[in-house]
Amino acid sequence: MNQALISFRRIDHVSWTVAELEPVIDFYRRVFGVTLLYAMGPLDAADIPRDARGRDWTEAHLGIPDARLRLAMLQFPDGFRLELFEYGRPQGGGSAPPPGNHVGGHHLGIEVDDLEASASVLLANGCTVMERIALDEGPTAGSAFRYFRDPWGNIFELCQHGAGAA
């Protein structure tokens, strides 16, 4: 194992920005069985005193000036935590996440027992499911994968690992 320069324990959570919290939370509860650990906000930079350098709270703490936000922390059945942010004054390129081939693009891989049954559930719940990936050789031989987008465009990957696959 490589020696870390910081006292790393584990990944605490991943955070995504969504257009609206409630429908995403409801969908993830129904489809993935997540638990809502907590919700906060709205927090508005205009309502919080500026720091000694004149920055508003969201600029000083999040690097995002003049923000109004709400957030929610979700926990998946295996303990993985996903934090969702909703910005009342969003900035930037639009309401959909960037494609996977753009800098900042990302996806969340979810291991499942039955790839095709899971894909069917996702299709029935408004997701766009891509074609199956399965390789006969290499480190993932015997495994199968399917990428999908939830109804808000967030990219996930279903993973069903074969015996001995990395």
N, C-alpha and C positions, 0 to 999 in steps of 0.2 A: 504494500500500500504506500502511496506517495504521502510524504509529510506535508500537511497543509500549513499555510502561513497564518490562518485564523483558526480558532477552535470550533470548527464546523461540526455540528451535531446531526442535522438532517434538513431537508427542504421543508420549510414550514407551510408554504402555500404558493399557489400561482394566482395571478390577478388578471382579469379581463375587464375591459370596458364594454358595456352594453348600452343600447339606446334606452331601455326601460327595464327596471329590475323585476317587477312582479310577474310578468308573463314568462320570463326566463327561469325564475325561481320555481314557479308552478310546474313548468315543463320538466326541469331537472329533478324535481321531487317525484313526479309521476314516472318518468322514463328511467332515471338512474337511481332513485331511492335516496336522494340526498336529504340531509337534515339541515335546517336553517339554524346555525349556531347563534348568530346575532345580526341585527340590522342597525344602522346608524344614519342620522341625518334627517332632514337636509342640513348640511353645513355650508354656510355661505361666507366666502372670504370678506365680503363687505360688512358682515356683522361681527367680525373678530378683530381685535386691535392689531395693528401692525407691529412688527418687531423693531428693534433698535436701528436696523438698517433701512427701515421704511418699507419692507416687503410685507405683503399680506400673508396670512397664515398659509394658504395653499401654495403660494410661491415659495415661501421659506421651507415648508415641510415636504412638498410633493414636486416642486419645480414647475408648477402650473399656476400662473398668475390669474387672479380674478375668477376663481372657480366657485361653482355651486355644485355640491355633490351629495349623493347618498351612496351607501355601500352595504353589502351583505356578505357574510362569511358562510359558506356552505361546506358541509362535510359529506363525502361519499362514504358508502358502507365500509370500505377498507381503511378509513381514517384520513384519506387524502383530502386536503382542503382547497377550495376554490373561492377566491374573493372576487365579487362583482362590484364594479363601480358604474354609477350612472351620473353623468355630468349634465347639469341644467343649462350650462352655456358651453356646449361642446365646441371644440376647435378642430380643424384638420380636414381630412379628406373625405369624410362621408360617414354613413351609418353602418357599413359592412366592414368586417375585418379584412386586412390585406390578404391577397392570395398567397399561397405557400411559397411561391417563387419570388416574392418581394422581401426586401430587408424588413425585418420585424414580423414577417409571416410566421405562423406557428400552428401547431395542432396538439391535441391532447390524446394520447393513446390509452385505450381502455381494454384490459384483458377480459375476455369472455369465454364461457364454456362452449357455446354453440354460435359460431359466426353467422350462419345463415338465418337461424331463428332470431338472433339479435337484429340483423339487418331488416328482417321482415317487420319487427316491432317498430324500428325506426321509420321505415317507409310508411307504416300505418299511422305514425304520429307526426307526419309532415316534414320529415327529413329528406334530404337528397343523398342517396347512397350510391357510391361509385362502384365500379366493377371489382371483382375479387382479384387479389394478388396472391399467387402461390408459386414458390420456386422449388425446383427439384434438387438443386445443388446449392452449396454454400452454407453460411452460418444460420440461415433461416429455413433451410430445407425441412419440409414437413409442417411448417407453419402457414397460416393464411391470414390475410389482412383485407380490410375494406375501409376506405376513407368515407366519411360522410360529413355533411353540413347540417347543423341544426336549423330550425326555422329562421334564425337570425344571422346565419352565415358563418357561425363559429365552426372551425374545422376540427374533427375528431378522427381517430382511427380505431377501428375494432381490431383486436389482436387475438388470435387463437393459436397458441404455440404447440408445436408437435414435440414429441419426446426427443430430447437431446438438442433441441434448437437453442441458439443463444438468446 
